[in-house]
Amino acid sequence: MTRTLTVLGATGSIGQQTLDVVCRYPDEFDVLALTASRGSDVLASLCIEFNPSYAVVGSQQESNQLRSRLNGKAKSTKILVDNDEVEDSRVYNADVVVTSIVGAAGLNPTLKAIENGNTVLITNKEPVVMLGPMLRDEVRKHKTTIVPVDSEHNAIFQCCSSKSGARYECFSPIDGLRRILLTGSGGPFRTIDLNRLQAVTPEQAVAHPVWNMGPKISVDSATMMNKGLEIIEARWLFETPADQIQIVVHPQGIVHSMVEYIDGSVLAQMGTPDMRVPLTFGLFWPRRGESGSQQLDLFEMSAMSFEPPDFIRFPCLKLAAEVARCEGTAPAVMNAANEIAVEAFLESRIQFTDIHTVVAHCVDDMGNDDCESIPQVIEIDRKARNIAQKKVFQLSTG
Ligand SMILES: NC(=O)c1ccc[n+]([C@@H]2O[C@H](COP(=O)([O-])OP(=O)(O)OC[C@H]3O[C@@H](n4cnc5c(N)ncnc54)[C@H](OP(=O)(O)O)[C@@H]3O)[C@@H](O)[C@H]2O)c1
């Protein structure tokens, strides 16, 4: 049976890899909506290829851009601006929604997808980090099925067992868990001389040795803030205290994470580092589908190695591991400050090592309050961005 699909952030690295899988299955998926911030050439060509019912962009100007780029093609695609409430509900009402917008900008779209109560594939980790248990409450309220497709969380999900012996569901405890072993490659600066870190360029930071990703997550991987965000993401998706989540640096990126049980069994999910694998898992779950990824050749593979994290080299990871233990607003503060700092680094306004300075300043300044409501977290996010912008300005003007 054909299922309708909406891809939020369709023009990005994850969005395009999702559609790369989908185009192998023309009888399986009917693309309902593709969203992006801009009416770019990429969005125009995706609309022509997939003929969605809706294309959603961030403003009227971007809508005009897209219309002119389509130049009369994809006639059945209705172009919408993101704040068009009535039509929005139709956009999110797909059988499967993939959340692949980058950053906190994905928060409202993720909530709308959850409200529709269908199957939501989560790669956009920042809203999980920001909302934590409030996201869980929304998922329960709307009886939504969540499949994590961030590669590590997908690996954990595949290794999970539930108390009843039935299929494991996110936002519930893992039965018999001793700890989660969350792997990460260590990024491009795992072995660089520490004295050279300050002067690394945005080009060097986004050149990830294993994964080909969008610029923000690539910089997060270089600082290992990404792994810190992932501790918090795992903390909530798998109802596991942060102290039971161990980071394991695994440069080859073949083991995507592991679950250790109290009987001593350690289950790992392995595969070539290709996001189409977890995306295909999510798109077909609970069945399996072909992803188009290369087969893992164990005989060709060099040895696999595992190291503890280096908190001196990666102070953002240390900070995030501490913040992960706070169950209040501190994760949202850290996330907002990090988004501002990474953007400033990518625009060469601050240095690589300043990213930690900005984030630590904000976390210190704003502390940790109880999480009361989603609007409160959105307000906290706004305040943290202001404080981070001021710190960036101070650092960039000497
Ligand atoms: N890339 C990976 O391999 C990977 C792996 C695991 C998890 N993730 C997570 O997946 C998410 C997406 O990452 P990515 O690497 O695919 O990012 P990306 O390549 O930078 O793509 C971001 C997407 O979000 C859209 N977008 C940006 N700002 C927006 C806004 N204000 N409103 C609406 N849409 C907006 C972009 O549209 P425009 O093109 O129009 O700007 C684009 O479609 C992130 O949360 C990341 O942590 C990524």
PDBQT file of the ligand as one rigid body, heavy atoms in Angstrom, charges set to zero:
ROOT
HETATM    1  N1  LIG A 401      23.723  15.084   7.828  1.00  0.00    +0.000 N 
HETATM    2  C1  LIG A 401      23.809  13.970   8.529  1.00  0.00    +0.000 C 
HETATM    3  O1  LIG A 401      24.461  12.995   8.112  1.00  0.00    +0.000 OA
HETATM    4  C2  LIG A 401      23.095  13.859   9.864  1.00  0.00    +0.000 A 
HETATM    5  C3  LIG A 401      23.244  12.705  10.636  1.00  0.00    +0.000 A 
HETATM    6  C4  LIG A 401      22.548  12.590  11.825  1.00  0.00    +0.000 A 
HETATM    7  C5  LIG A 401      21.723  13.607  12.254  1.00  0.00    +0.000 A 
HETATM    8  N2  LIG A 401      21.595  14.729  11.508  1.00  0.00    +0.000 N 
HETATM    9  C6  LIG A 401      20.723  15.811  11.995  1.00  0.00    +0.000 C 
HETATM   10  O2  LIG A 401      19.764  16.091  10.981  1.00  0.00    +0.000 OA
HETATM   11  C7  LIG A 401      19.447  17.483  10.951  1.00  0.00    +0.000 C 
HETATM   12  C8  LIG A 401      19.710  18.014   9.535  1.00  0.00    +0.000 C 
HETATM   13  O3  LIG A 401      21.104  17.935   9.266  1.00  0.00    +0.000 OA
HETATM   14  P1  LIG A 401      21.679  18.131   7.793  1.00  0.00    +0.000 P 
HETATM   15  O4  LIG A 401      23.116  17.792   7.882  1.00  0.00    +0.000 OA
HETATM   16  O5  LIG A 401      20.815  17.415   6.809  1.00  0.00    +0.000 OA
HETATM   17  O6  LIG A 401      21.509  19.723   7.615  1.00  0.00    +0.000 OA
HETATM   18  P2  LIG A 401      21.643  20.591   6.287  1.00  0.00    +0.000 P 
HETATM   19  O7  LIG A 401      22.288  19.819   5.209  1.00  0.00    +0.000 OA
HETATM   20  O8  LIG A 401      22.244  21.883   6.683  1.00  0.00    +0.000 OA
HETATM   21  O9  LIG A 401      20.103  20.825   5.862  1.00  0.00    +0.000 OA
HETATM   22  C9  LIG A 401      19.254  21.587   6.655  1.00  0.00    +0.000 C 
HETATM   23  C10 LIG A 401      17.837  21.624   6.092  1.00  0.00    +0.000 C 
HETATM   24  O10 LIG A 401      17.047  22.437   6.968  1.00  0.00    +0.000 OA
HETATM   25  C11 LIG A 401      16.430  23.506   6.209  1.00  0.00    +0.000 C 
HETATM   26  N3  LIG A 401      16.359  24.685   7.064  1.00  0.00    +0.000 N 
HETATM   27  C12 LIG A 401      17.392  25.411   7.573  1.00  0.00    +0.000 A 
HETATM   28  N4  LIG A 401      16.919  26.428   8.317  1.00  0.00    +0.000 NA
HETATM   29  C13 LIG A 401      15.563  26.339   8.274  1.00  0.00    +0.000 A 
HETATM   30  C14 LIG A 401      14.502  27.116   8.826  1.00  0.00    +0.000 A 
HETATM   31  N5  LIG A 401      14.729  28.206   9.574  1.00  0.00    +0.000 N 
HETATM   32  N6  LIG A 401      13.230  26.727   8.572  1.00  0.00    +0.000 NA
HETATM   33  C15 LIG A 401      12.967  25.649   7.800  1.00  0.00    +0.000 A 
HETATM   34  N7  LIG A 401      13.929  24.873   7.235  1.00  0.00    +0.000 NA
HETATM   35  C16 LIG A 401      15.209  25.224   7.481  1.00  0.00    +0.000 A 
HETATM   36  C17 LIG A 401      17.375  23.729   5.024  1.00  0.00    +0.000 C 
HETATM   37  O11 LIG A 401      16.690  24.394   3.966  1.00  0.00    +0.000 OA
HETATM   38  P3  LIG A 401      17.523  25.299   2.883  1.00  0.00    +0.000 P 
HETATM   39  O12 LIG A 401      18.310  24.325   2.054  1.00  0.00    +0.000 OA
HETATM   40  O13 LIG A 401      16.475  25.984   2.114  1.00  0.00    +0.000 OA
HETATM   41  O14 LIG A 401      18.402  26.224   3.677  1.00  0.00    +0.000 OA
HETATM   42  C18 LIG A 401      17.734  22.261   4.715  1.00  0.00    +0.000 C 
HETATM   43  O15 LIG A 401      16.683  21.660   4.009  1.00  0.00    +0.000 OA
HETATM   44  C19 LIG A 401      20.313  18.137  12.031  1.00  0.00    +0.000 C 
HETATM   45  O16 LIG A 401      19.567  18.282  13.213  1.00  0.00    +0.000 OA
HETATM   46  C20 LIG A 401      21.441  17.133  12.253  1.00  0.00    +0.000 C 
HETATM   47  O17 LIG A 401      21.959  17.188  13.572  1.00  0.00    +0.000 OA
HETATM   48  C21 LIG A 401      22.267  14.881  10.331  1.00  0.00    +0.000 A 
ENDROOT
TORSDOF 0
